[in-house]
Amino acid sequence: MVRAQLADHIYRNLKKGYTEDSLRFSLINQGYTRITVDSAIDLANKKLSHDVPPMKERPEIVYKVVAEPTELEEIKDTTHTNKKGFFSKLFS
């Protein structure tokens, strides 16, 4: 009876977003045994697994072929011979 009540308590709090570890810690600090808490968590997890809706659709994998570029782009010269560097400006 206690285990079922604990399982309902854990189930409700897991749905609210609490973690199993935080619930386990608080229940053990309240005086419940580790074995009782662990078995109640197992019951709550089984109850949660039944609430998950079955997946109706299978994911579809789509493959696309990317065409090769037909023209090679001209490589631009990015070197700047006219510009002075920071230190050369600073010391000149």
Backbone torsions as a table, in degrees:
resi	resn	phi	psi	omega
1	MET	NA	-45.1	-180.0
2	VAL	-65.3	-39.3	-177.9
3	ARG	-65.0	-39.6	178.7
4	ALA	-66.5	-40.0	177.8
5	GLN	-66.3	-40.7	176.7
6	LEU	-64.1	-39.9	179.9
7	ALA	-63.1	-40.6	176.8
8	ASP	-64.9	-41.6	177.8
9	HIS	-61.7	-45.9	-179.3
10	ILE	-65.9	-41.8	179.7
11	TYR	-58.5	-47.8	179.8
12	ARG	-62.6	-41.9	-177.9
13	ASN	-74.3	-30.9	174.8
14	LEU	-66.4	-37.4	177.7
15	LYS	-67.9	-27.5	177.2
16	LYS	-75.7	-19.0	177.7
17	GLY	116.6	1.6	177.2
18	TYR	-72.0	152.6	179.4
19	THR	-88.4	158.5	178.0
20	GLU	-61.5	-40.4	-177.6
21	ASP	-64.2	-40.7	179.8
22	SER	-67.9	-38.7	177.5
23	LEU	-67.0	-41.7	179.1
24	ARG	-60.4	-46.6	-178.8
25	PHE	-61.1	-46.0	-177.2
26	SER	-68.8	-37.3	-179.7
27	LEU	-70.8	-37.3	177.3
28	ILE	-67.3	-37.2	176.8
29	ASN	-68.5	-23.1	177.4
30	GLN	-82.2	-6.1	174.5
31	GLY	112.7	-1.1	177.4
32	TYR	-77.4	149.0	-180.0
33	THR	-76.5	156.1	-178.9
34	ARG	-62.9	-37.8	-179.3
35	ILE	-66.2	-42.9	179.1
36	THR	-64.2	-42.7	-179.0
37	VAL	-66.4	-43.8	-179.6
38	ASP	-64.3	-40.7	178.7
39	SER	-69.6	-33.7	176.3
40	ALA	-68.1	-36.2	176.4
41	ILE	-65.8	-39.7	176.8
42	ASP	-61.4	-43.4	177.4
43	LEU	-62.4	-42.1	-179.9
44	ALA	-65.1	-38.9	178.3
45	ASN	-66.7	-37.3	176.4
46	LYS	-64.5	-39.5	178.8
47	LYS	-66.8	-38.7	177.3
48	LEU	-65.8	-36.2	-178.5
49	SER	-68.0	-26.5	177.5
50	HIS	-77.6	-21.5	-179.2
51	ASP	-80.1	-16.5	-177.1
52	VAL	-73.2	126.3	-180.0
53	PRO	-70.5	144.2	179.2
54	PRO	-69.3	149.5	-179.6
55	MET	-77.8	121.5	-175.0
56	LYS	-87.9	-34.9	-178.0
57	GLU	-111.2	144.1	173.0
58	ARG	-87.7	141.9	178.8
59	PRO	-66.0	143.8	-179.0
60	GLU	-101.4	129.0	179.8
61	ILE	-99.0	124.7	-177.6
62	VAL	-114.0	130.8	177.2
63	TYR	-108.2	134.6	177.0
64	LYS	-124.4	138.6	177.6
65	VAL	-98.1	126.4	179.8
66	VAL	-97.7	124.9	-178.1
67	ALA	-73.2	148.4	176.8
68	GLU	-72.5	146.1	176.7
69	PRO	-65.5	139.7	-176.1
70	THR	-85.2	-32.8	-179.7
71	GLU	-117.0	140.1	175.8
72	LEU	-82.5	131.3	178.5
73	GLU	-77.7	144.3	-179.8
74	GLU	-71.4	132.1	179.3
75	ILE	-81.5	122.7	-177.6
76	LYS	-87.0	144.2	178.1
77	ASP	-79.0	118.7	-176.6
78	THR	-104.7	4.8	178.7
79	THR	-77.4	138.1	-179.3
80	HIS	-115.5	102.1	-178.5
81	THR	-84.9	-18.5	-176.6
82	ASN	-82.1	-22.3	-174.0
83	LYS	-86.6	141.2	175.7
84	LYS	-92.6	149.8	176.7
85	GLY	-73.6	171.5	-177.7
86	PHE	-60.8	-48.2	-176.5
87	PHE	-71.4	-33.9	178.2
88	SER	-68.0	-33.6	174.4
89	LYS	-69.3	-38.2	-176.4
90	LEU	-66.9	-41.6	-174.9
91	PHE	-95.1	0.4	179.1
92	SER	-99.4	NA	NA
